[in-house]
Amino acid sequence: MRLILCTLLAASVPALALIAYVVHSSRQQKYSRSPLNLVGRVASVERALEPEGFVLVEGELWRARVSGVASVARGGARVRVVGASGCVLLVEPLV
């Protein structure tokens, strides 16, 4: 009986560690289709876009690049998502 318990424990620990690793790593990745669902949304600038920086869209921080304008310097400015290139959003300032 003791041998069976030790065998089960020895087999389950690596399996649980693998599951924890997969769950953790999957939560850290952004899906490549997700940026396309954000087109048309309004975001706030978290780090100045000169021409690349970071924006906050629906509670997620995204790398973004300004299209057309040289930069959006002030944090908190509002921009609209107009496209995506991989996991980098293309944005333009709201007028």
C-alpha positions in Angstrom: 0.0 0.0 0.0 2.8 2.4 0.9 4.6 1.6 -2.3 1.5 2.5 -4.4 1.1 5.8 -2.6 4.8 6.7 -3.1 4.5 5.8 -6.8 1.4 7.9 -7.2 3.0 10.8 -5.5 6.2 10.5 -7.5 4.1 10.5 -10.8 1.7 13.3 -9.9 4.2 15.9 -8.7 5.9 16.3 -12.2 2.5 16.2 -13.9 1.2 19.0 -11.6 4.3 21.0 -12.2 3.9 20.7 -16.0 0.2 21.7 -15.8 1.2 24.8 -13.7 3.9 25.8 -16.2 1.5 25.5 -19.1 -1.2 27.5 -17.4 1.3 30.2 -16.3 2.9 30.6 -19.7 -0.4 30.6 -21.6 -1.7 33.5 -19.5 1.4 35.6 -20.4 1.0 35.3 -24.1 -1.2 37.5 -26.3 -3.1 35.7 -29.1 -2.3 36.9 -32.6 -6.0 37.2 -33.5 -6.8 39.3 -30.5 -5.3 42.6 -31.9 -7.7 42.4 -34.9 -10.7 42.4 -32.5 -9.5 45.7 -31.0 -9.7 47.7 -34.3 -12.0 50.7 -33.7 -11.6 50.7 -29.9 -10.4 53.7 -28.0 -7.2 53.3 -25.9 -5.3 55.6 -23.5 -1.6 56.2 -23.9 0.4 54.8 -21.0 3.9 55.5 -22.4 4.5 58.2 -25.0 4.2 57.0 -28.6 7.3 58.3 -30.2 6.4 56.6 -32.6 6.2 53.4 -30.5 5.1 53.0 -26.9 2.3 51.4 -24.9 -1.5 51.9 -24.7 -4.1 50.5 -22.4 -7.1 48.9 -24.2 -9.9 47.3 -22.2 -7.6 46.8 -19.2 -4.7 45.2 -21.2 -1.4 46.9 -21.9 -0.4 46.7 -25.6 2.6 47.8 -27.5 1.4 50.4 -30.1 2.8 52.4 -33.0 1.4 55.7 -34.2 0.4 55.8 -37.8 0.6 59.1 -39.8 1.7 61.4 -36.9 5.2 61.7 -35.6 4.3 61.1 -31.9 1.7 61.3 -29.2 3.9 62.6 -26.3 1.5 63.0 -23.4 0.4 60.1 -21.3 -3.3 59.7 -20.8 -4.0 60.9 -24.4 -6.8 59.0 -26.2 -6.1 57.1 -29.4 -8.1 54.9 -31.7 -6.9 51.5 -32.8 -6.8 51.4 -36.6 -5.0 48.1 -37.3 -2.4 45.7 -36.0 0.9 44.2 -37.2 1.5 41.0 -35.2 1.0 41.9 -31.6 1.7 45.7 -32.1 -1.4 47.9 -32.5 -1.5 50.7 -35.0 -3.2 53.7 -33.6 -4.0 57.3 -34.5 -4.8 60.2 -32.1 -8.4 61.2 -31.5 -9.2 64.7 -32.6 
